[in-house]
Amino acid sequence: MRSGRRRPDVLDAVLFDLDGTITDPEVGITGSFRRAMADVGHPVADDVDLRWMIGPTLAESLDRVGLPTDLHQAVIDGYRAHLRAEGLRQAELVAGMPEVIDGLRADGVRLALASAKMIDMGETTLRHVGLLDRFELVAGCLPDGAVRTKGQIVGDALAGLGGPDPGHVAMVGDRRHDIEGARQHGCLAVAVEWGFAEPGELDRAAPDRIVATPAELLTVLRALP
């Protein structure tokens, strides 16, 4: 859905990551992953911290936990099935993010989701938290399930918006992949601290801005470019 009349002093568009930025998906994602790993005979102990896997591609996570390559596809398929059955609807809104989104829309800023989730999963999650109608489009992984980089997904979002000047577009996310995807296309990169970045990750990735709260995020986005 399109935003209101655009103010001349604001960004053309903002692309949002989903997990760890708009929503807290920890229960659904880590629970689905544990069940999928158990399904193939490689259970992950309950006391093992899996928050680091929220954001990167699932293929990266499977490499990190040392799962044999021949089991990767079975876990990916099982993980997606568990997410669709229950996990997506366990996501919770980050307090203050609806106000950020509605504030930008009131300014006439166009909004798109750029998530590593499959497109239908991104739409399901936004619908679950009542925000789907705020976004002009949802970009993500395609129905074939092939792994895609955040750079490819940002590219899809920009193309879907009609190719706005990337220097007047911000990508907002909580992991280095979001920053790298923004940089690949010349977009401004804004990182949020309430997500799932590992210690030092955001400093090393060096986004244009790092914000600590949704209120600060809205202020920063309104001050860019």
C-alpha positions in Angstrom: 0.0 0.0 0.0 1.3 3.4 -0.9 2.2 6.0 1.7 0.7 9.4 2.0 1.8 12.5 0.2 5.6 12.6 0.4 7.4 15.5 2.2 10.2 16.9 0.1 12.8 16.6 2.9 12.5 12.9 3.7 13.8 9.7 2.2 12.2 8.3 -0.9 11.8 4.8 0.7 12.8 2.7 3.6 13.5 -1.1 3.4 13.0 -3.0 6.6 14.4 -6.3 7.7 11.9 -8.4 9.6 13.3 -10.8 12.2 15.0 -8.9 15.0 14.0 -5.5 13.5 10.2 -5.3 13.3 9.5 -8.6 15.3 11.1 -10.7 17.9 10.8 -14.2 16.3 13.1 -16.0 18.8 10.6 -18.6 20.1 9.3 -19.6 16.7 12.6 -19.7 14.8 14.7 -21.5 17.4 11.9 -23.9 18.3 11.3 -24.8 14.6 15.1 -25.3 14.1 15.4 -27.6 17.2 12.4 -29.7 16.0 13.9 -29.9 12.5 17.3 -31.0 13.8 15.6 -33.6 16.1 13.7 -34.9 13.1 16.9 -36.0 11.4 18.5 -37.4 14.6 20.7 -34.4 15.5 18.9 -32.8 18.5 20.2 -29.5 19.9 20.3 -29.3 23.7 17.8 -26.8 25.2 20.6 -24.9 26.9 22.4 -24.2 23.7 21.9 -20.5 22.7 20.6 -20.4 19.1 19.9 -16.6 18.9 22.8 -16.1 16.6 21.0 -18.0 13.8 18.3 -15.4 13.5 19.1 -13.4 10.5 21.7 -15.3 8.4 20.6 -17.9 5.8 19.7 -21.3 7.2 22.5 -22.8 5.1 25.1 -20.7 7.1 23.5 -21.9 10.4 23.7 -25.6 9.4 27.3 -25.2 8.5 28.0 -23.6 11.9 26.3 -26.4 13.9 28.3 -29.0 11.9 25.3 -30.8 10.4 26.4 -33.3 7.7 25.8 -31.8 4.2 23.6 -34.7 3.1 21.1 -33.8 5.8 20.9 -30.0 5.0 17.9 -30.2 2.7 15.9 -32.4 5.1 16.5 -29.9 7.9 15.6 -26.9 5.7 12.4 -28.5 4.6 11.5 -29.5 8.1 12.3 -26.1 9.5 10.1 -24.4 7.0 7.3 -26.8 7.7 7.5 -26.2 11.4 7.6 -22.4 10.8 4.5 -22.5 8.7 2.6 -24.8 11.1 3.3 -22.7 14.2 6.5 -20.7 14.4 5.6 -17.7 12.2 2.6 -17.0 14.5 4.9 -17.0 17.6 6.6 -13.8 16.5 6.0 -10.7 18.6 6.1 -7.1 17.6 9.0 -5.0 18.8 7.4 -2.3 21.0 7.4 1.0 19.2 7.9 -0.3 15.7 4.3 0.3 14.5 4.8 4.0 15.5 8.0 4.1 13.4 6.2 2.6 10.4 3.1 4.8 10.7 5.2 7.9 11.2 7.2 7.2 8.0 4.0 6.6 6.1 2.5 9.8 7.3 5.6 11.5 5.9 4.9 9.9 2.5 7.9 7.5 2.7 7.4 4.3 0.7 8.0 1.1 2.7 9.1 -2.3 1.6 10.1 -5.5 3.5 13.5 -7.0 2.5 13.7 -10.2 4.5 15.7 -13.4 4.1 12.4 -15.3 4.8 10.5 -16.7 1.8 8.1 -14.1 0.5 5.0 -15.9 1.7 6.4 -16.3 5.2 7.2 -12.6 5.4 3.7 -11.8 4.4 2.3 -14.3 6.9 4.3 -12.7 9.7 3.4 -9.1 8.8 -0.3 -10.2 8.6 0.0 -11.9 12.0 1.3 -8.7 13.6 -1.2 -6.5 11.8 1.3 -4.6 9.5 1.0 -6.1 6.1 -1.1 -3.3 4.7 1.6 -0.8 5.6 4.1 -2.2 3.1 4.0 -1.5 -0.6 5.8 -4.8 -1.3 7.5 -7.8 0.3 10.8 -9.0 -1.1 12.5 -12.2 0.1 13.4 -15.7 -1.0 11.5 -17.1 -3.9 9.1 -20.1 -4.0 11.9 -22.4 -5.3 13.5 -22.1 -1.9 17.0 -21.3 -3.3 19.4 -19.4 -1.0 19.5 -15.7 -1.8 21.8 -13.0 -0.4 20.4 -9.9 1.3 22.0 -8.0 -1.5 19.8 -9.8 -4.0 16.7 -9.3 -1.9 17.5 -5.5 -1.5 17.8 -5.4 -5.3 14.4 -7.0 -5.7 12.9 -4.5 -3.3 14.4 -1.5 -5.1 13.2 -2.9 -8.5 9.7 -3.5 -7.1 9.6 0.2 -6.0 10.5 1.3 -9.5 14.2 2.0 -9.0 14.4 4.9 -6.6 17.7 6.7 -6.1 19.5 4.4 -3.6 21.1 7.4 -2.0 17.7 8.4 -0.8 16.7 4.9 0.4 17.6 3.4 3.8 17.9 -0.2 4.7 17.1 -0.9 8.4 18.2 -4.2 10.0 19.9 -5.8 12.9 22.6 -8.0 11.4 25.7 -7.4 9.2 23.9 -9.0 6.2 21.4 -6.1 6.2 24.3 -3.6 6.1 26.1 -5.5 3.4 23.0 -5.7 1.3 22.5 -1.9 1.7 26.1 -1.2 0.7 25.9 -3.4 -2.3 23.3 -1.1 -3.8 24.4 2.3 -2.4 21.6 2.6 0.1 22.0 4.1 3.5 22.5 1.5 6.2 20.8 1.9 9.6 21.4 -0.8 12.3 19.2 -1.4 15.3 20.7 -2.6 18.6 17.6 -4.6 19.8 18.0 -7.5 17.4 20.3 -10.5 17.3 23.7 -9.2 16.3 26.6 -10.9 18.0 29.0 -8.8 20.1 31.0 -6.4 18.0 29.1 -7.4 14.8 27.5 -4.0 14.1 30.7 -2.0 14.9 32.6 -4.1 12.4 30.0 -3.8 9.7 30.1 0.0 10.2 26.6 1.1 9.2 25.8 4.8 8.6 23.9 4.9 11.9 23.3 2.6 14.9 20.2 3.3 17.0 19.2 2.0 20.4 15.4 2.5 20.3 12.5 2.6 17.8 12.0 6.3 18.8 15.6 7.1 17.9 15.2 5.1 14.7 12.3 7.3 13.6 14.2 10.5 14.4 17.3 9.3 12.5 15.3 8.2 9.4 13.5 11.5 9.3 16.9 13.3 9.4 18.4 11.3 6.5 19.8 11.5 3.8 
